Amino acid sequence: MVSGEGTAWFDDFELFVDGKKFFDLEPRLTEPTLQELTWLKKYIYPLNTVDPDAPDHKDLAVLGGLVGSAQVVALEKLRTVRVEIFKLKHRIIRFLQRIRISMGSQQKLICRNSYGQISTWSTGKETL
């Protein structure tokens, strides 16, 4: 196994999914169908902002129902460092802290950064 950064070049590269050869898909040049749009509207929740200091969190309200009383919530660790991703994660963590506080829960949120360092936040009664 080779690790590290760099560029790899492959000749005659083939990809198999569940034992079947995968062929690259042609780009779709048509508009989505009504059925596809209906599906998207059912499962996609647009965000108003990534700003963690935004006063309105109504666009994140769906997370309350999705997370519920879960003890562990994982936010994907991305290799690409984009300020927008960090802001969005910060906003989500703040939102989760607020709903935990409003539920009277005193739990900890634990995050690990790209370097393996762990940070914890208490969901006690303090103001965020």
C-alpha positions as CSV (number, residue, x, y, z in Angstrom):
1,M,0.0,0.0,0.0
2,V,1.3,3.4,-1.0
3,S,0.4,6.4,1.0
4,G,1.0,10.1,0.7
5,E,0.3,12.8,-1.9
6,G,1.0,12.7,-5.5
7,T,-0.3,11.8,-8.9
8,A,-1.0,8.3,-10.1
9,W,-1.4,7.2,-13.7
10,F,-3.1,4.0,-14.7
11,D,-3.2,2.2,-18.0
12,D,-6.1,-0.1,-18.9
13,F,-7.9,0.8,-15.6
14,E,-11.2,-1.0,-15.1
15,L,-13.8,-0.6,-12.4
16,F,-16.1,-3.4,-11.2
17,V,-19.2,-2.9,-9.0
18,D,-20.7,-6.0,-7.5
19,G,-18.7,-8.1,-9.9
20,K,-20.0,-6.2,-13.0
21,K,-17.8,-4.0,-15.1
22,F,-18.7,-0.3,-14.8
23,F,-18.8,1.8,-17.9
24,D,-18.5,5.5,-17.7
25,L,-21.9,7.2,-18.0
26,E,-22.6,9.7,-20.7
27,P,-23.5,13.1,-19.4
28,R,-27.2,13.8,-19.3
29,L,-28.2,16.8,-21.3
30,T,-32.0,16.8,-20.7
31,E,-34.1,18.5,-18.0
32,P,-35.1,16.4,-15.0
33,T,-38.5,14.6,-15.3
34,L,-41.4,15.5,-13.1
35,Q,-40.9,12.3,-11.2
36,E,-37.2,13.2,-10.5
37,L,-38.1,16.7,-9.4
38,T,-40.8,15.3,-7.1
39,W,-38.2,13.0,-5.5
40,L,-35.7,15.8,-5.1
41,K,-38.2,18.1,-3.4
42,K,-39.0,15.3,-1.0
43,Y,-35.4,14.6,0.0
44,I,-33.5,17.8,-0.4
45,Y,-33.4,20.6,2.2
46,P,-31.8,23.8,0.9
47,L,-29.7,25.8,3.3
48,N,-30.0,29.6,3.5
49,T,-26.4,30.1,4.6
50,V,-23.2,28.5,6.0
51,D,-22.6,31.4,8.3
52,P,-22.5,30.0,11.9
53,D,-23.5,33.5,13.3
54,A,-26.7,33.6,11.2
55,P,-29.6,34.5,13.5
56,D,-32.2,32.2,11.7
57,H,-31.8,28.5,11.9
58,K,-35.1,27.4,10.4
59,D,-33.4,25.9,7.4
60,L,-31.6,23.4,9.8
61,A,-34.8,22.4,11.6
62,V,-35.0,19.2,9.7
63,L,-31.8,18.1,11.5
64,G,-33.7,18.0,14.8
65,G,-36.0,15.3,13.4
66,L,-33.2,13.4,11.7
67,V,-30.9,13.4,14.7
68,G,-33.6,13.0,17.4
69,S,-32.0,11.9,20.7
70,A,-29.0,10.2,19.0
71,Q,-26.0,10.0,21.3
72,V,-23.6,10.2,18.3
73,V,-23.8,12.4,15.2
74,A,-21.0,12.1,12.7
75,L,-20.1,14.9,10.4
76,E,-18.0,13.8,7.4
77,K,-14.3,14.6,7.5
78,L,-13.4,15.9,4.0
79,R,-9.9,16.0,2.7
80,T,-10.6,19.1,0.7
81,V,-10.2,22.1,3.0
82,R,-12.8,24.7,2.1
83,V,-13.8,27.5,4.5
84,E,-17.5,27.0,3.6
85,I,-17.4,23.4,4.8
86,F,-15.9,24.4,8.2
87,K,-18.4,27.2,8.5
88,L,-21.3,24.8,7.8
89,K,-20.0,22.3,10.3
90,H,-19.7,25.0,12.9
91,R,-23.2,26.1,12.1
92,I,-24.5,22.5,12.4
93,I,-22.7,22.0,15.7
94,R,-24.1,25.2,17.2
95,F,-27.6,24.2,16.0
96,L,-27.3,20.7,17.6
97,Q,-26.0,22.3,20.8
98,R,-29.0,24.6,20.9
99,I,-31.6,21.8,20.4
100,R,-29.9,19.7,23.0
101,I,-30.0,22.6,25.5
102,S,-33.6,23.2,24.7
103,M,-34.3,19.5,25.4
104,G,-32.6,19.8,28.7
105,S,-29.9,17.4,27.6
106,Q,-26.4,17.6,28.9
107,Q,-24.3,15.7,26.4
108,K,-20.9,16.3,24.8
109,L,-20.2,16.8,21.1
110,I,-16.9,15.4,20.0
111,C,-15.1,16.3,16.8
112,R,-11.9,15.1,15.3
113,N,-10.0,17.3,12.9
114,S,-7.9,16.2,9.9
115,Y,-4.9,15.9,12.1
116,G,-6.6,13.5,14.5
117,Q,-6.9,16.1,17.3
118,I,-10.1,15.8,19.3
119,S,-12.2,18.7,20.5
120,T,-15.2,18.4,22.8
121,W,-18.1,20.8,23.5
122,S,-20.4,20.5,26.5
123,T,-24.1,20.8,25.8
124,G,-24.7,22.2,29.2
125,K,-26.8,25.3,30.0
126,E,-24.2,27.8,28.8
127,T,-25.1,30.4,26.2
128,L,-23.5,29.7,22.8
